[in-house]
Amino acid sequence: IDLSGKVAFVTGSTRGIGHAIARSLYDAGAKVATVGRDERRAKDVAAGLGERAAGFACDVAQGEQVEQAIRGAL
Protein backbone atom coordinates (compact mmCIF):
# COMPACT_ATOMS: atom_id res chain seq x y z
CA ILE A 1 0.00 0.00 0.00
CA ASP A 2 1.37 3.40 -0.98
CA LEU A 3 -0.04 6.20 1.17
CA SER A 4 2.31 8.91 -0.10
CA GLY A 5 0.57 12.28 -0.06
CA LYS A 6 -2.05 11.15 2.46
CA VAL A 7 -2.44 12.40 6.03
CA ALA A 8 -3.31 9.98 8.84
CA PHE A 9 -4.76 11.28 12.13
CA VAL A 10 -4.13 8.48 14.64
CA THR A 11 -5.72 8.82 18.06
CA GLY A 12 -4.26 6.79 20.89
CA SER A 13 -1.00 6.57 18.98
CA THR A 14 1.28 7.14 21.96
CA ARG A 15 1.23 3.45 22.94
CA GLY A 16 0.13 -0.05 22.07
CA ILE A 17 -2.03 -0.75 19.05
CA GLY A 18 -2.39 2.94 18.17
CA HIS A 19 1.38 3.31 18.06
CA ALA A 20 1.69 0.24 15.82
CA ILE A 21 -0.95 1.64 13.47
CA ALA A 22 0.84 5.01 13.32
CA ARG A 23 4.12 3.22 12.51
CA SER A 24 2.48 1.15 9.76
CA LEU A 25 0.88 4.18 8.15
CA TYR A 26 4.16 6.09 8.33
CA ASP A 27 6.03 3.17 6.79
CA ALA A 28 3.46 3.14 3.97
CA GLY A 29 4.36 6.76 3.16
CA ALA A 30 1.65 8.76 4.93
CA LYS A 31 2.20 11.94 6.89
CA VAL A 32 1.13 10.99 10.41
CA ALA A 33 -0.42 13.06 13.18
CA THR A 34 0.19 11.23 16.46
CA VAL A 35 -2.55 12.18 18.89
CA GLY A 36 -2.82 11.60 22.63
CA ARG A 37 -3.77 13.37 25.83
CA ASP A 38 -0.10 13.82 26.80
CA GLU A 39 1.41 16.38 24.40
CA ARG A 40 5.03 15.57 25.27
CA ARG A 41 4.48 11.86 24.63
CA ALA A 42 2.65 12.54 21.34
CA LYS A 43 5.54 14.73 20.16
CA ASP A 44 8.12 12.15 21.27
CA VAL A 45 6.33 9.40 19.33
CA ALA A 46 6.17 11.64 16.26
CA ALA A 47 9.88 12.40 16.54
CA GLY A 48 10.56 8.67 16.72
CA LEU A 49 8.62 8.09 13.51
CA GLY A 50 10.43 10.74 11.46
CA GLU A 51 10.08 13.99 9.58
CA ARG A 52 6.62 13.25 8.16
CA ALA A 53 5.09 12.98 11.64
CA ALA A 54 3.88 15.57 14.14
CA GLY A 55 2.45 15.15 17.63
CA PHE A 56 -0.68 16.78 19.03
CA ALA A 57 -2.36 16.82 22.44
CA CYS A 58 -6.04 16.03 22.29
CA ASP A 59 -8.74 14.50 24.46
CA VAL A 60 -11.11 12.99 21.88
CA ALA A 61 -14.03 13.49 24.29
CA GLN A 62 -13.58 17.27 23.81
CA GLY A 63 -14.84 18.35 20.38
CA GLU A 64 -12.97 21.67 20.39
CA GLN A 65 -9.68 19.89 21.08
CA VAL A 66 -10.33 17.46 18.23
CA GLU A 67 -11.06 20.29 15.81
CA GLN A 68 -7.94 22.15 16.90
CA ALA A 69 -5.73 19.07 16.51
CA ILE A 70 -7.15 18.36 13.05
CA ARG A 71 -6.48 21.95 11.96
CA GLY A 72 -2.92 21.61 13.23
CA ALA A 73 -2.41 18.32 11.42
CA LEU A 74 -3.61 19.72 8.12
C-alpha positions in Angstrom: 0.0 0.0 0.0 1.4 3.4 -1.0 0.0 6.2 1.2 2.3 8.9 -0.1 0.6 12.3 -0.1 -2.1 11.1 2.5 -2.4 12.4 6.0 -3.3 10.0 8.8 -4.8 11.3 12.1 -4.1 8.5 14.6 -5.7 8.8 18.1 -4.3 6.8 20.9 -1.0 6.6 19.0 1.3 7.1 22.0 1.2 3.5 22.9 0.1 0.0 22.1 -2.0 -0.7 19.0 -2.4 2.9 18.2 1.4 3.3 18.1 1.7 0.2 15.8 -0.9 1.6 13.5 0.8 5.0 13.3 4.1 3.2 12.5 2.5 1.1 9.8 0.9 4.2 8.2 4.2 6.1 8.3 6.0 3.2 6.8 3.5 3.1 4.0 4.4 6.8 3.2 1.6 8.8 4.9 2.2 11.9 6.9 1.1 11.0 10.4 -0.4 13.1 13.2 0.2 11.2 16.5 -2.5 12.2 18.9 -2.8 11.6 22.6 -3.8 13.4 25.8 -0.1 13.8 26.8 1.4 16.4 24.4 5.0 15.6 25.3 4.5 11.9 24.6 2.7 12.5 21.3 5.5 14.7 20.2 8.1 12.1 21.3 6.3 9.4 19.3 6.2 11.6 16.3 9.9 12.4 16.5 10.6 8.7 16.7 8.6 8.1 13.5 10.4 10.7 11.5 10.1 14.0 9.6 6.6 13.2 8.2 5.1 13.0 11.6 3.9 15.6 14.1 2.4 15.1 17.6 -0.7 16.8 19.0 -2.4 16.8 22.4 -6.0 16.0 22.3 -8.7 14.5 24.5 -11.1 13.0 21.9 -14.0 13.5 24.3 -13.6 17.3 23.8 -14.8 18.3 20.4 -13.0 21.7 20.4 -9.7 19.9 21.1 -10.3 17.5 18.2 -11.1 20.3 15.8 -7.9 22.2 16.9 -5.7 19.1 16.5 -7.1 18.4 13.0 -6.5 21.9 12.0 -2.9 21.6 13.2 -2.4 18.3 11.4 -3.6 19.7 8.1 
